[in-house]
């Protein structure tokens, strides 16, 4: 069973993040420099509530297994530098990016919020590493809310929709690079 099939079959799925938001959160957790137990971040997928919105333990187990499988796949793709946008994410001529891309970026930002401290300890302010991290997070933010970003750019005299295409196309490379760098820094920290 896929995540989309699970969400379509379960009545309580409206209490869960949608598929792209979920994939964004899971990708952020897979990119994190330190592996964080799913028990710490799974509640984010249903709004942080203490009680999971499932009818029974088997449903929860099915859902958790799907999420862990996605995490494993994403982590491997990020470390192998093979990660790519999920199917359905795309640029859009009228809206700059489509809703799936916005949802994915929203989930990615939510996931970053849980791992922020880990990133900032490994990549402190005023370092090249922090500049890399800032660039990735800024790019994700631009893809989450491109209209605001475009308005700001227009106010400064730049009207380049092509910049969003560059950001979108560069995101796989940036995210893989950040994951690799974070994992190397975390490994060095553990050895110290």
Steps between C-alpha positions, in 0.01 A plus 500: 500500500624849416457811714244643256301175515512503879379861516219426253380194696491636854228724633731672747748599232357854497674542838834414338718721284435441132739281302732775377517674837580162656770430243649843573518433874645154443760636258605764754539228762697284254730794424561572871861472613410277796254215458194580710267224613167508313322489836627857554370643173208280386250712700587796277324307221168535684545852627705423809207357691585250772238252380556352153185517283467130420215261568730228631860405559525309170412814304764695690754226436421495126535877483823507703651226281416698186662810647815313607525344152479848343763626747735211410453565129551876535805465725666261256421722201636808681821324601543346153440844343202352313218694668249669271172682540207268576275413209235769468723792600561741215536859391183671383480781243207671671579429867884475478488162679210257525314416820688173547830691503363752751372220723832318481691820583262566791567152641873543448492824699300334778758223516785753509342657804548174691863460396599867514703472821704209363576695184591821684735320741684333213485806274532806726442856381771670297633176351498377142291204614236733643489689171430169322224418748352849469500477121311171503241618754453831314452313172238275657324805645493665157342190348244483781388861448619616157248784464636683805854440381413626152335813644813572703719445196282729287521771766877480464480520121543132414224303330667171431272199496799314361658523846227273636572247228870509594418456869257215427750323274788550746310376806592130455872587481477741793306259721735209425803720562360628829415146614852378421662795674276468806564126528879555476490773768285282727741210456796724587314628806430145619868407465611800708 
